Amino acid sequence: MILKKLILKNFRQFKGTQEIEFAFESDSNGRNVTVIFGQNGRGKTGIFRAIMFCLYGEHLLSQDEGVAQKELHLINQVALDESASDTEAIEASVEVKLRHNGGNYSVKRTLLGVKDGAVEPGILRLSHTDADGNTHNYEDPEKIKELVNQILDKNIREYFLFDGEKIERLTRASVEQRKEISKGIRNLLNVDALEKAVGATQRLKKKLSQELAKKATGNFGKVVHQIVEMDEKISQLKTSCQSLEEEYVLAGAEKKQVDIQMEAYTEIRSLLRERRDKENELQSQQDQAKALLLDMKSRIGKSSQLLISDTVEHVFKQIDAKKQKGEIPSEIRQDLIEKLLSDHLCICRRELIPDTEPFKQIILWRDKLSKADLDNFALDLWRYLSGIRSHNEDIAGIAETLLVKYGSRTSTIESLRSRIEKLNSEIGTSERKDAAELETQRARIEEKMIRIEARRRNEQGELAALESEMMQLAERRKSLEKEEQAKSELSERATLAEGAVQLLQTVYEEFSSEIKVKIAHEANLFFEQLLDREGRETLKEIVVNSDYSLQVLDRWGKPFLADISAGQRQIMSISLIAALAKVASVSEVMEIPLFMDTPFSRLSWDHRRNLINVLPRSCAQWILLVTDTEFSQQEASLLKQSGRWGEFYELQSKGAGFSTIIKRDIPYTQLNLRESLEAHA
Amino acid sequence: MADMNDFIQAKLEGKCSDENMLKLALQAVKLSASGLPEASVAEQLEAVVRRLVKDKDIAR
């Protein structure tokens, strides 16, 4: 999605009709940055609000927490005051023109209001002209909602259209918010389409198997019945695993809430801080131990030959000793002896007469050599065992290293656990009764989490066993189908559906894990480019969790999220956003706008400079709503040097509640920008 | 995202040699991406699978 134009009429501070044309990459000059400059109160957030209102129908933004919708006036007050009578309706409207997937869209939403404050929704219209020039008009709000969500999912709109000061909230999102965000990201990356495809083919497979079970007879029928029953068990287990996972996440959130409440007790604050650090470290050590175990498991197949390493060694040494002595291979060739016998002539030129003792000796010698095949075999075996020996040495070396590492992790885990236990009891015996009660509550939640985790592990194990049994049954069904000639159109349909389920499931698992790795990789590349020097010294890596929430590790690999600054959180969120957009668009440049309200206010000069240097090159469109306290000549000059600055607007006050949008030329000398923010500070 | 769909399609093609199975899987992804609910996608796939098996019979 690329924003092309915004037309406002009597919306918030903007009386009359006013418009902004946004710069975007495919402009002939390649400039993709739009700066909208205005001092506080001139309507910058009104512009942001207009886009959210038009596309999603939202009156309130996330920063309006605690504000009632009726308290927020979207219709320009001056226009209302100037209306002829109390009953004359004034129309406010916002129209957004945008480009998406080669098509052009125009969305217009209006409101009608009168002087006494009553406001009613007006029209909502979406017009779409596809790449072939065909235009479709829509007025059904549900359809329009669906289309807009396809362009930019509502759940992740705040990733791309956001208030710079609040963006860091994304790193603090609650469980419910994270779920929504994860849903939105899956939508953006088309992972949800694959998920739905798997679900739909599973439904189809189930239905066809049930139909087949009704009709099939004999052993084939029995197996089909078993498959249907097992399918049911598997889907029940999957649902149960999912709800256990949700229960676990909710318990984790509950625990966090208790921790926040406990922070209020100053006398135990240092203990709490230490416990939080130790718990984070414990989590990280447990993750590392888990990774080591997985590594060891993946090597088990290759290391099973270590079990016979003694025998290998023994046989190798036996053959090797013979080889060293020159017994194998024999130094005398069999064809040479055959020639001596047929020529009746010894090597020493003496005649060999049949049936004489020397002749018999040479025959004996030849017979002994007839074991040449055995020699060759022994030599092959010697070479093979030699390879196995050196391979065994490698495996043993790796296994030993892994075991040592695992042992060190488990001992660290043990000592961390015992320290945490000690801290728990110290916190629990706090003189404050209410703090002690909270600690008991926390311990109960932790026990619950352990129980859930144990159940989840059991069920996952059961599920894996059932799935493998299911695969065997499917094979058995195939062979019985042939044996009993039970092949029918229905069975063919069921087989086809089953194959499609497996295919989609495999691709889904591969795709979703690859995409997470890719996002983490890209996010880290951006993070490194955007962080200032100090940040780079302290922070090592962003970790993208399975629900797309973020963690950051310090240079020792320990979780550090709780301790980073608001500016660093902002940079972290922007890195994830840029990575998401880049991965979603597959191509190098993301076709999603970055629309940022007050983006620089919390950032150091280094961070601001890095953003200005990196983002215009990495995204198709960057729209900045800036105030004089965050945008000085220093930022403007750097932006100008980038060659990407395409449009510049100033929001000017024309009196109370009335601002106009003025298009300015670049350079920006008409404005009295501060020399630099640091000098001003 | 058109690019993402191409990416998924290439992955499916790389993992399957059965033409009909691939057609069914691709159709499932296409219908799912169109915004239809899962149950409706399954219903439409039933018709697809029936047609694929029939066409195969005719070809035999």
Interface residues (C-beta under 8 A of the other chain):
Chain A: N101 E146 Q150 L188 L189 N190 D192 A193 L194 E195 K196 A197 G199 A200 T201 R203 L204 K207 L208 E489 E492 R493 L496 A497 G499 A500 L503 L504 T506 V507 E510 F511 A584 S585 V586 S587
Chain B: M1 A2 D3 M4 N5 D6 F7 I8 K11 L12 K15 C16 D18 N20 M21 L22 L24 A25 A28 V29 L31 S32 A33 G35 E38 A39 V41 A42 L45 E46 V49 R50 L52 V53 K54 K56 D57
